[in-house]
Structure formats: structure tokens, C-alpha cells
Amino acid sequence: MDYIFSAEQAKKAENIGALLPEWLAEIYARKWFKLFVPQDLGGLELGLLEALKVEEHLARMDGSLGWTVTLCAGAGWFVGFWEEGLRKEVFKDPKVCLAGSGFVGGKAESSPNGYEITGEWTYASGATHATHFTANCEIYEKGKPIISENGTPIVKAFLLKRAEVEILDSWKYMGMVATGSHAFSAKGLKVPRARCFEIVPDRVKLKNPIYRFPFLQFAEATLSANILGITQHLQSLINESFWYRHELKPFNQKQIEFFEEKAKKTTEQLDLFRSEFYSSVDQAESELSKSGFISESSLESLSRICRTMTQFCRESNASLYPFAGLHAADPNSELNRVWRDFYTVSQHSLLTFPF
């Protein structure tokens, strides 16, 4: 991968709270927002394993960069559930970018001509440059929620255009600042039925197996690739800081050996987790390609490695952080920015528990 995103650029992106124009130009040129979009619609049409390695690499360069590409490309994956007319309409724009929220924040009143949507949705990464938004809504008819057979409200997803929503300046967290993960809202918005879709296996419209990958494990894997990349970046910076401190005021031999052994064991364990992670993804994709489905044991294995690897990243980063010294607490340092990114992204509820 012959591209470089510098620490200076990352700091600038954080200061403005959005990806830089030159970053976006590179993303559009390389079609990273369309990792899973069919080639005949201008996308890369990658398999999950290949896409995860792109996302990990970008997250290692900068957390906000990797995360925004991952979440927007993930929203682009929904193209597999759209009708042909909608697919062609949306992806005729080479700079199309979908942002969205998993939060069920809206109500969609059904009518003969479509739906009327009102709601507010949180954490739409990439909102500052998105052309479209995906939004989950409870379905209503004549003012009452439609209830499923199991007694829960029916929820469907909708595709909204940028001009149809209001961006709410709400992303005020300590890290991942340049993701611009703002909330958005709509009120009394009328949309045609063609822009309503469901992310369920029997609603897939395209043949590529990637769209039949279960959404839970798809999401867990893409988030884990980012956590992995940011961890690699953070631990590399901690190592650099330790040796810089050593130059200023040398540690004794026992202290050096202690750090070196700890850092070595951490790197080796992280490499093992990474290998198992990609092996699990490969196994799942292989089964899906050959059989049309993924076994429960393989799905459980993939979920487990995503969660245990994330837990190890949390523990090992916390364990190594003190060796970086006070420099790590300087909010203007690259190390501190990456630390803040990690401890923001690792709060994602999907991977909170190790089981």
C-alpha cells in the first residue's frame, strides 16, 4: 500500500473535526468507501478478509481515518439489500459516501405512497462529508406501531439523502474527533418505499456471498480490525517514547530488561491474536462461498476471537502506557491522540464484554 498519512495531517484533521480534503481525495480515488460495492457500480467488491486488512492498515495510520472508512464502507455493504433502481441511482456519483447509525431513533408512518419519517439518530461517523444516511425506524400504521409475531416492534432501515436531514453538532468526545460522528435528524420526511430495506438473509438482492455474511459477525470483525490497528500504532509510539526517555535520563539495565521482555511478550501475543482473527474470518468466508452459509461453530469462533482480542488490546495498552512517561499525557502529542482514539473506539458496546 503506497500511501502515507502523516501525524501532522492527523493533528490537523482532529483540529477541524473531519477528514482532510486530501484524505478524502485519496479515499475517493481508491474507492475505499466502496470496499463492498459491486464493480459494475464503481466499487471494489472485496471479500471480508481483504477489506479487513485495508481497514486495519488505515486504522494503524490514524484511528479516525480507519474508523470512518470502515463505518462508511460498512454502510455501503447495504447495497446488497437494495433494489436495482436504487443501487444505480445512488452509486452514479463517484464520491458517494454513506453514513449511518445503528440506533433505532425514528418512526416511519406507512402510507400507500411510502413512509413519513421523523426521528433523531446518533453517532453517524463520516456525517461531515456523507451524501446519504441510513436510519433505523420503527414502522407505524395509522399512528400505531406494527408488532411482529414475537411481540416486538417491526424495525426497518431507510436511506435518506443529505439534503433531507439536519446534521446535529453532537460529537464532543475526547477521541476519534476527526470521524465527525455527529447525530442527524429528520421531521415529517416523505420517502418512497424503494428507500426502505431490511438487513436479513432472505432480502439479499445480489449474488456475491459477502452480502450473506451475518451482520453481527461482519460488524464485530470490522470494528476489531480497527481496534487492532490503533493498538499497533499506540504500542509502537509507547515503545518510541520509552527509548526517548532513556536517552534523556537512562534507565538501569534491570529496568530496560523488564520493559523489553514485557513489550516482546505483548507483541508476540498480539501477533497470535491477529493470526487467529484472520484465520477465523478466512474459515467463515470459505464456508460461505462453498456452502452458502456459515456454521454456528465458525460464527461463535469468530465472535469469540473478536472479543478476546479486543479485551487483550485494552489490557495490554493499559499495562504499557505508564512506560511512555508524562509525554503520553500531553494532549498535543501524537501518542496522546492515539491513546484518546483507542479509549474512545474501544467503548463501542458491541465488544464491551469478552463473551
HELIX and SHEET records of a PDB file:
HELIX    1   1 ALA A    7  ILE A   16  1                                  10    
HELIX    2   2 PRO A   21  ARG A   30  1                                  10    
HELIX    3   3 TRP A   32  LYS A   34  5                                   3    
HELIX    4   4 GLN A   39  LEU A   41  5                                   3    
HELIX    5   5 LEU A   48  MET A   61  1                                  14    
HELIX    6   6 GLY A   63  GLY A   76  1                                  14    
HELIX    7   7 TRP A   77  PHE A   81  5                                   5    
HELIX    8   8 GLU A   84  VAL A   90  1                                   7    
HELIX    9   9 ARG A  162  GLU A  164  5                                   3    
HELIX   10  10 VAL A  177  THR A  179  5                                   3    
HELIX   11  11 ARG A  193  ARG A  195  5                                   3    
HELIX   12  12 PRO A  201  ARG A  203  5                                   3    
HELIX   13  13 PRO A  209  ARG A  212  5                                   4    
HELIX   14  14 PHE A  215  LEU A  248  1                                  34    
HELIX   15  15 GLN A  253  SER A  291  1                                  39    
HELIX   16  16 GLU A  296  LEU A  320  1                                  25    
HELIX   17  17 TYR A  321  ALA A  324  5                                   4    
HELIX   18  18 LEU A  326  ALA A  329  5                                   4    
HELIX   19  19 GLU A  334  VAL A  345  1                                  12    
HELIX   20  20 SER A  349  LEU A  351  5                                   3    
SHEET    1   A 6 LYS A 144  PRO A 145  0                                        
SHEET    2   A 6 HIS A 132  GLU A 141 -1                                        
SHEET    3   A 6 LEU A  98  SER A 111  1                                        
SHEET    4   A 6 GLY A 114  ALA A 124 -1                                        
SHEET    5   A 6 HIS A 182  VAL A 191 -1                                        
SHEET    6   A 6 GLU A 166  LEU A 168 -1                                        
SHEET    1   B 4 LYS A 144  PRO A 145  0                                        
SHEET    2   B 4 HIS A 132  GLU A 141 -1                                        
SHEET    3   B 4 VAL A 155  LYS A 161 -1                                        
SHEET    4   B 4 CYS A 196  PHE A 197 -1                                        
END                                                                             
